Amino acid sequence: MATAKAHTNIALVKYWGKKDQDLIIPQTDSLSMTLDEFYTTTRVVFDPALTAEQITVNDQPVTGKGAERITKFLDIVRQMSGRQDFARVDSHNHVPTAAGLASSASAFAALAGAASRASGLQLSRRDLSRLARRGSGSATRSIYGGLVEWHRGHDDATSYAEPIMEKLDFGLEMLAIMINTGRKKISSRHGMQSSVITSPYYASWKEVVANDMETMKAAIQAKDIPAIGHIAEENALRMHALTLSADPGYTYFNNETLTAIQAVRQLRDQGINCYFTMDAGPNVKVIYDRRDRERIVDGLAQTFAPERLVVSPAGPGIEIWD
Ligand code: 2P0
């Protein structure tokens, strides 16, 4: 038996598209910040007495496609470790109520940590990162804390994450604006593949990311939060242009997403350095220096109820225990 705790991450330079869909080798590098506030804790037991996998998330049984994806992942662990028995998997997502921020990044990072340890494997962080990648691309980065780079690589051995700055020694912070949607979203997996195949801008996106990785790493070394925020914001908008320019076109934004973007821009017009980024859903995350936190929270609270604003500093890497 083993348990692991992994935090989710938000990309400052986004991953949006795969070269190899089975191994999850991305088209580009990416770079993220691990968040302290949002994490998943997962316990795995391999048990010869089981006649099928037994999976719960937040104490609810998981069946169907969700269970299939976890079993497929556990098959990789069984193949690596030589174990043949089924597993009992119990997972809890720690996110603010109704946040809609439950993330495959923290989920598959925690599952990789707990399942590998429970199977008897002792993987290095790099190999854990490679294993987590097989479950979900963004999980590759959630093995590490702080600011993390995922090298796209060209095969299973070379596609892994590495920390750029595990413990932040400057004031970079994020705030999530919780925007819920009743609508079923287009999965990232489906959405990104559609962008790769049908967006006429996809080749330009690869050039954008190559450039943003360089400028973002320089901005991090300089601890230049306005530069980090600006590059992240432009990168996010260009990623979302890949959804709009796909055929059929789609978007993860809703009207409140646009309201939040406007609120951030208004604060910036007032001279407060804050920037936005969005992922495969309507929530908006704000990037800023923690010394401006109070002014930003007060400003956003004019539009969004305070309980919808969740502040998160950078979080730690994965923890695994027996
Ligand atoms: C990212 N996202 O870099 C990007 C930005 C969402 C927008 O990675 O198919 O759940 O499991 O590899 O990792 C979300 O996609 O997709 C994601 P799969 P994943 O964080």
Residues whose N, C-alpha, C, O or C-beta is under 5 A from the ligand:
A	BS01	2P0	A11 V13 K14 Y15 S30 S104 G135 S136 G137 S138 A139 S188 R189 D279 A280
